[in-house]
């Protein structure tokens, strides 16, 4: 797990889509998807819900979201 993966996860979760996260992080959508997939493999958990390009986390399922939240400089 690395900061890029967590940053991608938080950005997708807050923005609601992979494409918005890619735009905000100045990355491509496939890169964001790869970061999320790598994180899923490392955690052995499914983090994506719903349609392939839509990310809908539920607070009760992701209680650690508040722990990895950060303020961007």
Buried (B, 14 or more C-beta within 10 A) or exposed (E): EEEBBBBBBBBBBBBEBBBBBBBBBEBEBEBBBBBBEBBBEEEEEEBBEEEEEEBEBEEEEBEEBEEEEEEEE
